[in-house]
Amino acid sequence: MSDIQKTHNPAVFVRGGSRLARAFGSGGGDLSRLFVLIALLVSGALLFPGFASPGNAMVILTSVAGVGILALGMTMVIITGEIDLSVAGIAVLSTVIGGVLLPGGSPAMVIGAVLLTGLVLGLINGILVAALRLSSLIVTLATMGIASALANIISRGQASYPNAMPEFLWFGRGAIAGLPVPVALFLLAAAVALVLTGSASFGRRLYATGGNARAAELSGVQTWKVRLTVFALSGLAAALVGLIESARLGYINPAGFVGLELKVLAVAVLGGAALSGGVGSVRGAVLATLIIGCINNLLNQAGVSFYMQQVVTGLVILAVVAPGFSKRIDVR
C-alpha cells in the first residue's frame, strides 16, 4: 500500500490520528510558547525585583487559574472542530442557582447544584451539536444568551453573598497543601485533561473526530459521543470556574463574567488549538495560560491601564499565533 493510500485509509488515520496531531500540532508550537514564557520570566525578574518571588508566582497562578481551567475544556472542544461560546453564561447561571439555594441549603446541595447545572447545560449543548448536528457556533451563542438572561430572571438582578457558607468560600480562598485551591484545581484539571487527550482510546477518537470526522465514523468511532463528552466537560469546567470566582470575590453576580468566552477562546488559540479541528494540546493551553498571566502581572507592576493591557495581550497573541497559522494555510 502506498503512502498516499495509507493516509486515505480510515483505519490507519484513526490509529495514527492522535500521534500525528500531537506531533505536528503541538511540538514546535509548544516549544516556541515555552521560549516566550521563559523570556517573560527573565524580563520580569530583571525589571521588577519582586516579580520572581514565590508570593508573586502564586498571585499569577491564582489570577489565571479560572481562565486556565476553561481553556483546557475549550481546547478539547476545538480539537473536535467545534466551539463553545456559552462558558460565561453557564458560569453565571450555575452560580446563581447555587445562590438561590444558599439560605436553606446545605453546602453539599449548593455546591452540587452549581456543578450539576454546568454539566447539564454542557450536555444540552452536546446533544444539540452532536445528535441534531446543529452549528456549535449558533447553539452555544444561543445558550450563552439564554443562560445569562435566566440568571438575571431567577436572581431578579440581585447579587447573593455566600459569606455564611465557608465550604463555598473555600473554593476561592482556601488552600490545599499550601497551594491556593484555584491553583490546585487548575493543576488537577490539567492532569485530567492530559490523561484524557493522551489516552489510547479517548485521545485517539478526540483527534480523529476533529481531523476527519467522516473517516473516523467509517472506522467505527462514534463521533457524536466524543462531541457530547467534550461539551459536557466544558460545561462542568464553566460551573467550577463560576464557583471559584464567586467564592474568591465573596458574592454571586448575575451580570458577571462578561466577555469571558472571548478571553478563554483567545487563550486556547494561543495554546495552539486550530479552529479547523484536529490540532491542540493540553501543554499548549497551560503554557498559554501562564503567558497571559505573566503579561498581565508585568503590565500591572508597570502601571499600565486595564484597556492598554488588553491591547498588549491581543498583540502578543497575534505575534505568537500568526507564524504557526500561516504555516497551516494550504497553498494550491
Secondary structure, DSSP 8 states (H G I E B T S, - for coil): --HHHHHT-HHHHHHHHHHHHHHHHHHHHHHHHHHHHHHHHHHHHHH-TTTTSHHHHHHHHHHHHHHHHHHHHHHHHHHTT-----HHHHHHHHHHHHHHHTTT--HHHHHHHHHHHHHHHHHHHHIIIIIS---HHHHHHHHHHHHHHHHHHHHTT--B--TT-HHHHHHHH-EETTEEHHHHHHHHHHHHHHHHHHSTTHHHHHHHHHH-HHHHHHTT--HHHHHHHHHHHHHHHHHHHHHHHHHHHTSB-TT--TTHHHHHHHHHHHTT--TTSS---HHHHHHHHHHHHHHHHHHHHTT--HHHHHHHHHHHHHHHHHHHHHHT----
